Amino acid sequence: MSNYTKLINNLEILKLERVKENVDKYIELINNKEKDVVESLYELTNLEIELMNERAIYGCVVRQKSG
Protein backbone atom coordinates (compact mmCIF):
# COMPACT_ATOMS: atom_id res chain seq x y z
CA MET A 1 0.00 0.00 0.00
CA SER A 2 1.44 3.37 -1.00
CA ASN A 3 1.88 6.24 1.42
CA TYR A 4 -0.67 8.20 -0.62
CA THR A 5 -3.27 5.48 -0.04
CA LYS A 6 -2.40 5.40 3.65
CA LEU A 7 -2.81 9.18 3.80
CA ILE A 8 -6.24 9.03 2.15
CA ASN A 9 -7.29 6.27 4.55
CA ASN A 10 -6.12 8.34 7.53
CA LEU A 11 -8.01 11.38 6.27
CA GLU A 12 -11.16 9.27 6.05
CA ILE A 13 -10.66 7.87 9.57
CA LEU A 14 -10.08 11.38 10.94
CA LYS A 15 -13.09 12.66 8.94
CA LEU A 16 -11.01 15.41 7.33
CA GLU A 17 -13.36 15.70 4.38
CA ARG A 18 -12.14 18.98 2.92
CA VAL A 19 -8.50 17.95 3.16
CA LYS A 20 -9.32 14.69 1.40
CA GLU A 21 -11.25 16.53 -1.32
CA ASN A 22 -8.38 18.96 -1.96
CA VAL A 23 -5.19 17.03 -1.22
CA ASP A 24 -4.54 16.15 -4.87
CA LYS A 25 -4.79 19.79 -5.91
CA TYR A 26 -2.37 20.85 -3.20
CA ILE A 27 0.09 18.07 -4.00
CA GLU A 28 0.11 19.34 -7.58
CA LEU A 29 0.60 22.96 -6.44
CA ILE A 30 3.53 21.88 -4.26
CA ASN A 31 5.06 19.81 -7.04
CA ASN A 32 4.75 22.76 -9.43
CA LYS A 33 6.36 25.00 -6.79
CA GLU A 34 3.31 27.26 -6.77
CA LYS A 35 2.87 26.76 -3.01
CA ASP A 36 5.15 25.51 -0.28
CA VAL A 37 4.25 22.70 2.10
CA VAL A 38 3.52 24.89 5.13
CA GLU A 39 1.29 27.25 3.13
CA SER A 40 -0.58 24.26 1.71
CA LEU A 41 -1.08 22.64 5.11
CA TYR A 42 -2.28 25.94 6.51
CA GLU A 43 -4.83 26.35 3.71
CA LEU A 44 -6.00 22.75 4.03
CA THR A 45 -6.51 23.12 7.77
CA ASN A 46 -8.42 26.35 7.17
CA LEU A 47 -10.76 24.45 4.86
CA GLU A 48 -11.49 22.02 7.72
CA ILE A 49 -12.07 24.89 10.15
CA GLU A 50 -14.51 26.50 7.70
CA LEU A 51 -16.40 23.21 7.41
CA MET A 52 -16.47 22.87 11.20
CA ASN A 53 -17.89 26.41 11.51
CA GLU A 54 -20.48 25.74 8.79
CA ARG A 55 -21.62 22.65 10.65
CA ALA A 56 -21.81 24.55 13.94
CA ILE A 57 -23.93 27.29 12.37
CA TYR A 58 -26.16 24.71 10.67
CA GLY A 59 -26.55 22.86 13.98
CA CYS A 60 -27.63 26.05 15.73
CA VAL A 61 -30.16 26.85 13.02
CA VAL A 62 -31.61 23.33 13.10
CA ARG A 63 -31.89 23.42 16.90
CA GLN A 64 -33.65 26.79 16.81
CA LYS A 65 -36.18 25.56 14.24
CA SER A 66 -36.97 22.42 16.24
CA GLY A 67 -37.01 24.17 19.62
C-alpha positions as CSV (number, residue, x, y, z in Angstrom):
1,M,0.0,0.0,0.0
2,S,1.4,3.4,-1.0
3,N,1.9,6.2,1.4
4,Y,-0.7,8.2,-0.6
5,T,-3.3,5.5,0.0
6,K,-2.4,5.4,3.7
7,L,-2.8,9.2,3.8
8,I,-6.2,9.0,2.1
9,N,-7.3,6.3,4.6
10,N,-6.1,8.3,7.5
11,L,-8.0,11.4,6.3
12,E,-11.2,9.3,6.0
13,I,-10.7,7.9,9.6
14,L,-10.1,11.4,10.9
15,K,-13.1,12.7,8.9
16,L,-11.0,15.4,7.3
17,E,-13.4,15.7,4.4
18,R,-12.1,19.0,2.9
19,V,-8.5,18.0,3.2
20,K,-9.3,14.7,1.4
21,E,-11.3,16.5,-1.3
22,N,-8.4,19.0,-2.0
23,V,-5.2,17.0,-1.2
24,D,-4.5,16.2,-4.9
25,K,-4.8,19.8,-5.9
26,Y,-2.4,20.9,-3.2
27,I,0.1,18.1,-4.0
28,E,0.1,19.3,-7.6
29,L,0.6,23.0,-6.4
30,I,3.5,21.9,-4.3
31,N,5.1,19.8,-7.0
32,N,4.7,22.8,-9.4
33,K,6.4,25.0,-6.8
34,E,3.3,27.3,-6.8
35,K,2.9,26.8,-3.0
36,D,5.1,25.5,-0.3
37,V,4.2,22.7,2.1
38,V,3.5,24.9,5.1
39,E,1.3,27.2,3.1
40,S,-0.6,24.3,1.7
41,L,-1.1,22.6,5.1
42,Y,-2.3,25.9,6.5
43,E,-4.8,26.3,3.7
44,L,-6.0,22.7,4.0
45,T,-6.5,23.1,7.8
46,N,-8.4,26.4,7.2
47,L,-10.8,24.4,4.9
48,E,-11.5,22.0,7.7
49,I,-12.1,24.9,10.2
50,E,-14.5,26.5,7.7
51,L,-16.4,23.2,7.4
52,M,-16.5,22.9,11.2
53,N,-17.9,26.4,11.5
54,E,-20.5,25.7,8.8
55,R,-21.6,22.6,10.7
56,A,-21.8,24.5,13.9
57,I,-23.9,27.3,12.4
58,Y,-26.2,24.7,10.7
59,G,-26.6,22.9,14.0
60,C,-27.6,26.1,15.7
61,V,-30.2,26.9,13.0
62,V,-31.6,23.3,13.1
63,R,-31.9,23.4,16.9
64,Q,-33.6,26.8,16.8
65,K,-36.2,25.6,14.2
66,S,-37.0,22.4,16.2
67,G,-37.0,24.2,19.6
